[in-house]
Amino acid sequence: MEERREEPLERGDSDVITLALAEDHAIVRSGLRMLLEAQPGFRVVAEAGDVASTRRALLGHRPDVLVLDLNLRGERSLPAIPSFLEASPGTAIVVLTMQDEPAFAREALQAGARGYLLKEAAEGELVRAVRLAAEGRTYLQPELGAQLAAEPPRQERPGDLTPRELDVLRLIALGHTNAEIGSILYLSVRTVEAHRANILAKLGLSTRAQLVRYALEHRLIGVPATAG
């Protein structure tokens, strides 16, 4: 079931926190629904299994909180966070994922997410993250927060590109097509196209030749050997 439609909230339900669940495994989604709806004042109004249906659910239901997995049917949902917030500006996003690298947490929060925690977290942590997000506050799983705090200051990236955008830029500069990049990085072609558009916009460029030149100048790929 890609989207679950509910009856409109009745009067007197203004204190209810409405939720949408974006998770591509139906069994996991069902478990999340049971957990969250067991909490006083929580109501799941929509469910989705991919990026497109998540966006439709947000447009149709405008939930208070979206609980979002970072991998939806083989497509990374992290780059879609800004578009989700554009579709429903009043929705707070809580990422619930298997991705335990602090860099993903940082990127999600920078993109506009209000919470980030792992699927191995205690149930109470998810409930707390949802409540805080609904209040406009931020929740980061303590273990991830400790790792972020322990990291050395990060070096400024060229054009302030994200790590994934740098990966895409290198492959573009090496001559790979969007389909080939998607296969290498396990991304959909549409996601690669979105990354490419973001890279061009951030760098103020418009052509592949300019991207190749940029990658060479910033030593993102090797400099070709000269003849003779």
C-alpha positions as CSV (number, residue, x, y, z in Angstrom):
1,M,0.0,0.0,0.0
2,E,1.6,3.2,-1.2
3,E,-0.6,5.8,0.5
4,R,-3.1,5.3,3.2
5,R,-6.0,7.8,3.3
6,E,-7.7,8.6,6.6
7,E,-10.9,10.5,7.5
8,P,-10.4,14.1,8.3
9,L,-9.6,14.9,12.0
10,E,-12.7,15.7,14.0
11,R,-13.0,18.9,16.0
12,G,-11.3,18.7,19.3
13,D,-8.4,16.8,17.7
14,S,-6.2,19.9,17.5
15,D,-3.7,18.4,20.0
16,V,-3.2,15.2,17.9
17,I,0.2,14.9,16.2
18,T,-0.5,13.6,12.7
19,L,2.2,11.5,11.1
20,A,3.2,10.1,7.7
21,L,5.5,7.1,7.3
22,A,7.9,6.7,4.4
23,E,9.3,3.2,4.5
24,D,9.6,0.7,1.7
25,H,9.2,-2.4,3.8
26,A,5.6,-3.0,4.5
27,I,6.3,-5.1,7.6
28,V,8.5,-2.4,9.1
29,R,5.9,0.2,8.2
30,S,3.2,-1.8,10.0
31,G,5.3,-2.1,13.1
32,L,6.1,1.6,13.1
33,R,2.4,2.4,12.8
34,M,1.5,0.1,15.7
35,L,4.2,1.7,17.9
36,L,3.3,5.3,17.1
37,E,-0.4,4.9,17.3
38,A,-0.1,3.3,20.7
39,Q,1.2,6.7,21.9
40,P,-1.4,9.2,23.3
41,G,-2.1,11.9,20.8
42,F,-0.3,10.2,17.8
43,R,-2.2,9.5,14.6
44,V,-0.8,8.0,11.3
45,V,-2.6,9.6,8.4
46,A,-0.5,8.4,5.4
47,E,2.0,5.8,4.4
48,A,4.4,5.7,1.4
49,G,7.0,3.4,0.0
50,D,8.9,5.6,-2.4
51,V,9.9,9.2,-3.0
52,A,7.1,10.1,-5.4
53,S,4.3,8.7,-3.2
54,T,5.9,10.4,-0.1
55,R,5.6,13.7,-1.9
56,R,2.0,13.0,-2.8
57,A,1.2,12.0,0.7
58,L,2.7,15.3,2.0
59,L,0.7,17.3,-0.4
60,G,-2.5,15.5,0.3
61,H,-2.3,15.2,4.1
62,R,0.1,17.9,5.4
63,P,1.1,15.8,8.4
64,D,2.8,17.4,11.4
65,V,5.7,14.9,11.2
66,L,7.2,12.6,8.5
67,V,9.1,9.6,9.6
68,L,11.5,9.0,6.7
69,D,13.8,6.1,5.8
70,L,16.8,7.2,3.7
71,N,16.4,4.4,1.2
72,L,13.1,4.0,-0.5
73,R,12.9,1.3,-3.2
74,G,16.5,1.7,-4.1
75,E,16.3,5.5,-4.3
76,R,18.0,7.8,-1.7
77,S,15.4,10.1,-0.1
78,L,18.0,12.4,1.5
79,P,18.3,14.6,-1.6
80,A,14.5,14.9,-1.7
81,I,14.2,16.4,1.8
82,P,14.1,20.0,0.5
83,S,11.3,19.1,-2.0
84,F,9.4,17.4,0.8
85,L,9.6,20.5,2.9
86,E,8.5,22.6,-0.1
87,A,5.5,20.3,-0.6
88,S,4.5,20.6,3.1
89,P,6.4,23.4,4.9
90,G,4.7,22.7,8.2
91,T,5.9,19.1,8.3
92,A,8.9,18.2,10.5
93,I,11.0,15.4,9.2
94,V,12.5,12.7,11.4
95,V,14.9,10.4,9.7
96,L,14.9,6.8,10.8
97,T,17.6,4.8,9.1
98,M,20.2,2.1,9.1
99,Q,22.8,4.6,8.0
100,D,25.0,5.1,11.1
101,E,27.7,7.4,9.5
102,P,27.7,10.8,11.1
103,A,28.1,12.4,7.7
104,F,24.6,11.3,6.7
105,A,23.2,12.8,9.9
106,R,24.9,16.1,9.3
107,E,23.7,16.2,5.7
108,A,20.1,15.3,6.7
109,L,20.0,18.0,9.3
110,Q,21.5,20.6,6.9
111,A,18.9,19.7,4.4
112,G,16.1,20.5,6.9
113,A,15.4,17.4,8.9
114,R,14.4,17.9,12.5
115,G,15.6,14.5,13.8
116,Y,17.9,11.7,13.0
117,L,18.1,8.3,14.6
118,L,18.9,4.7,13.8
119,K,16.5,1.8,13.5
120,E,18.3,0.0,16.3
121,A,17.4,2.8,18.7
122,A,15.0,2.2,21.6
123,E,11.3,2.7,20.8
124,G,11.2,5.5,23.3
125,E,13.8,7.5,21.3
126,L,11.6,7.5,18.2
127,V,8.6,8.7,20.2
128,R,10.7,11.4,21.8
129,A,12.1,12.5,18.5
130,V,8.6,12.8,17.0
131,R,7.3,14.8,19.9
132,L,10.3,17.2,19.8
133,A,10.1,17.6,16.0
134,A,6.4,18.4,16.3
135,E,7.4,21.2,18.7
136,G,9.9,22.6,16.2
137,R,12.9,21.2,18.1
138,T,15.7,18.9,17.0
139,Y,16.6,15.4,18.1
140,L,19.9,13.6,17.2
141,Q,20.5,10.2,18.6
142,P,23.1,10.7,21.4
143,E,25.7,8.2,20.0
144,L,25.7,10.0,16.6
145,G,25.9,13.4,18.3
146,A,29.0,12.2,20.2
147,Q,30.6,11.0,17.0
148,L,29.9,14.3,15.3
149,A,31.4,16.2,18.3
150,A,34.5,14.1,18.2
151,E,35.2,14.6,14.5
152,P,37.9,17.1,13.6
153,P,36.7,20.3,11.9
154,R,35.8,19.4,8.3
155,Q,37.7,21.0,5.5
156,E,35.7,23.2,3.2
157,R,34.6,21.2,0.2
158,P,34.9,22.8,-3.3
159,G,31.7,24.8,-3.9
160,D,30.5,23.4,-0.6
161,L,29.3,20.3,-2.5
162,T,28.1,17.3,-0.4
163,P,30.1,14.1,-0.4
164,R,27.6,12.5,-2.8
165,E,27.6,15.5,-5.1
166,L,31.4,15.2,-5.2
167,D,31.1,11.5,-6.2
168,V,28.7,12.4,-9.0
169,L,30.9,15.3,-10.2
170,R,34.0,13.0,-10.4
171,L,32.1,10.4,-12.4
172,I,30.6,13.1,-14.7
173,A,34.1,14.5,-15.3
174,L,35.4,11.0,-16.1
175,G,32.8,10.7,-18.9
176,H,30.1,8.5,-17.3
177,T,26.5,8.9,-18.4
178,N,23.7,9.4,-15.8
179,A,22.7,5.8,-16.1
180,E,26.2,4.6,-15.5
181,I,26.6,6.9,-12.5
182,G,23.3,5.6,-11.1
183,S,24.6,2.0,-11.5
184,I,27.9,2.8,-9.9
185,L,26.4,4.7,-6.9
186,Y,23.2,2.7,-6.6
187,L,21.0,5.7,-7.4
188,S,18.1,6.2,-9.8
189,V,18.8,8.2,-13.0
190,R,16.4,10.8,-11.7
191,T,18.4,11.2,-8.5
192,V,21.6,11.5,-10.5
193,E,20.0,14.2,-12.6
194,A,18.9,16.0,-9.5
195,H,22.5,15.9,-8.1
196,R,23.8,17.1,-11.5
197,A,21.4,20.1,-11.4
198,N,22.4,20.9,-7.8
199,I,26.1,20.7,-8.7
200,L,25.7,23.1,-11.7
201,A,23.7,25.5,-9.6
202,K,26.1,25.5,-6.7
203,L,29.1,26.0,-9.0
204,G,27.5,28.5,-11.3
205,L,28.3,26.3,-14.3
206,S,26.2,25.1,-17.3
207,T,28.1,22.5,-19.3
208,R,29.9,19.2,-18.9
209,A,33.1,20.7,-20.2
210,Q,33.0,23.3,-17.5
211,L,32.5,20.6,-14.9
212,V,35.5,18.7,-16.3
213,R,37.6,21.8,-16.1
214,Y,36.4,22.5,-12.5
215,A,37.2,18.9,-11.4
216,L,40.7,19.1,-12.9
217,E,41.4,22.5,-11.4
218,H,40.4,21.3,-7.9
219,R,42.2,18.0,-8.3
220,L,39.1,15.9,-8.0
221,I,40.3,13.7,-10.9
222,G,43.8,13.1,-12.3
223,V,45.3,15.5,-14.7
224,P,45.7,13.9,-18.1
225,A,49.3,13.2,-19.2
226,T,50.6,15.5,-22.0
227,A,52.0,14.0,-25.2
228,G,55.8,14.0,-25.9
